[in-house]
Amino acid sequence: MRVHSRVPLLRLQVPEVVFDLEPPPAALLVDVEGTLTEFAPSRRSVIDALARFDEIAERHGVDIRRLHYVTNAKFVEGSSRWDAMPARLHCNVQKPFFTPPEEFRLHGHRTVVVGDQYFTDGLLAWRFGFSFGLVISRYPQPMWPRLQLFGGRALSWLFFRVKLLL
């Protein structure tokens, strides 16, 4: 892994806006908690959120093999529907220290990490030279994520350059 200079920061109103980017992302790593679900989600809400996001991705012509989900949360496998997802859902990854699949690392800025936190999702993007799509969470945030967001915003200029979306 090489250290990168500042990487593109894309401010996304909602996660689905990532599908409207031009050129389209070559690969996507999407945060789960705070981005697609509430904090401390149930297994059912995660399954439903991933299925919804996959459906939107497919409607936009995205090859879902290039769409992976990352979370620091642990989930226990159980139902048959859940068992179909683990290949693209990476749990307990300890962002920003997660290493994405090799094929995601080939695309540089064309790989986009979509998430709600600079210190976890954003630094994951920065570590690998990916773009960072920042989403302001629409879910109530516990104190710790709010503090992280505040601190990350203050230091973001060190790692990111804002890229305006037209």
C-alpha positions in Angstrom: 0.0 0.0 0.0 1.3 3.4 -0.8 0.3 6.7 0.9 -1.7 9.0 -1.3 -2.0 12.7 -1.4 -5.5 14.2 -1.1 -8.2 12.1 -2.8 -11.6 13.3 -4.2 -14.3 14.0 -1.7 -17.8 13.8 -3.3 -20.6 15.2 -1.1 -23.7 13.0 -1.8 -27.1 13.9 -0.4 -28.1 10.2 -0.4 -26.1 7.1 -1.1 -28.0 6.4 -4.3 -26.6 9.6 -6.0 -23.3 7.6 -6.5 -25.1 5.9 -9.4 -25.5 9.3 -11.2 -21.7 10.1 -11.2 -20.0 10.7 -14.5 -18.0 8.7 -15.3 -19.7 6.0 -13.4 -17.7 4.3 -10.6 -15.7 1.2 -11.6 -16.3 -0.3 -8.2 -18.1 0.6 -5.0 -17.5 -0.1 -1.3 -20.6 1.0 0.7 -20.7 1.5 4.4 -23.7 -0.1 6.2 -24.3 1.5 9.6 -25.3 5.2 9.4 -25.2 5.1 5.5 -27.8 2.4 4.5 -29.2 1.5 8.0 -29.6 2.9 11.4 -26.8 2.5 13.9 -26.7 -0.9 15.6 -29.1 -2.4 13.0 -30.8 -5.7 13.3 -29.8 -8.5 10.9 -33.1 -8.1 9.1 -32.7 -4.4 8.5 -29.2 -5.0 7.1 -30.5 -7.7 4.7 -33.4 -5.5 3.6 -31.1 -2.4 3.1 -28.6 -4.4 1.0 -31.3 -5.9 -1.1 -32.8 -2.4 -1.8 -29.4 -0.9 -2.7 -28.6 -3.9 -4.9 -31.9 -3.4 -6.7 -31.2 0.3 -7.3 -27.7 -0.6 -8.5 -29.0 -3.1 -11.0 -31.6 -0.6 -12.3 -28.6 1.7 -13.0 -26.8 -1.1 -14.9 -24.2 -1.8 -12.2 -22.6 -5.2 -12.1 -23.2 -6.0 -8.4 -20.1 -8.1 -8.3 -18.3 -4.7 -8.2 -20.5 -3.5 -5.3 -19.4 -4.6 -1.8 -20.6 -3.6 1.6 -18.4 -2.9 4.6 -19.2 -2.6 8.3 -17.4 -2.6 11.6 -20.4 -4.5 13.1 -20.5 -8.2 13.7 -23.5 -10.2 12.5 -24.2 -13.9 13.1 -25.2 -15.9 10.0 -28.4 -17.6 10.1 -31.1 -17.8 7.4 -30.6 -19.1 3.9 -31.2 -15.5 2.5 -28.4 -14.2 4.7 -26.0 -17.0 3.6 -26.2 -15.7 0.0 -24.6 -12.3 1.0 -21.4 -12.8 2.9 -19.2 -12.8 -0.2 -20.0 -9.1 -0.8 -20.7 -8.1 2.8 -17.6 -7.7 4.8 -18.3 -7.6 8.6 -16.2 -6.6 11.5 -13.6 -5.1 9.1 -12.1 -2.5 11.5 -12.3 0.4 9.0 -10.1 2.1 8.0 -7.7 -0.9 8.2 -9.8 -3.1 5.9 -8.1 -4.2 2.7 -10.5 -4.3 -0.3 -10.5 -7.1 -2.8 -7.7 -6.8 -5.4 -10.0 -6.0 -8.3 -11.2 -2.9 -6.4 -7.7 -1.6 -5.9 -7.0 -1.6 -9.7 -9.3 1.4 -10.4 -7.8 4.2 -8.2 -10.2 7.2 -8.0 -12.8 5.3 -10.0 -13.5 3.1 -7.0 -15.7 5.0 -4.6 -16.2 4.4 -0.9 -19.6 5.6 0.2 -20.0 6.3 3.9 -20.9 8.7 6.6 -17.6 9.0 8.5 -14.3 10.7 7.6 -12.2 8.7 10.1 -13.4 5.3 9.0 -14.9 5.3 5.5 -13.0 8.4 4.3 -9.6 7.2 5.6 -10.3 3.8 4.0 -10.7 5.6 0.7 -7.6 7.7 1.2 -5.4 4.7 2.1 -6.0 3.1 -1.3 -6.4 6.3 -3.4 -10.2 5.8 -3.9 -12.7 8.6 -4.1 -14.8 9.2 -0.9 -18.6 9.8 -1.3 -19.6 11.4 2.0 -23.3 11.0 3.0 -24.7 12.9 5.9 -26.6 10.2 7.8 -30.3 10.5 7.8 -30.4 8.3 11.0 -30.1 9.5 14.6 -26.5 9.3 15.5 -25.2 8.2 18.9 -22.7 10.6 20.5 -19.5 8.8 19.3 -20.3 9.0 15.6 -21.3 12.7 16.0 -17.9 13.4 17.6 -16.1 11.5 14.9 -17.9 13.4 12.2 -17.1 16.7 13.9 -13.4 15.8 14.2 -13.2 14.3 10.7 -14.7 17.5 9.2 -12.1 19.6 10.9 -9.2 17.5 9.6 -10.7 16.6 6.2 -8.6 19.1 4.3 -5.5 17.0 5.0 -6.9 13.9 3.2 -9.5 15.1 0.7 -10.1 17.6 -2.0 -13.7 18.5 -2.7 -14.9 17.5 -6.1 -18.0 19.4 -7.1 -20.8 17.4 -8.7 -22.6 19.0 -11.6 
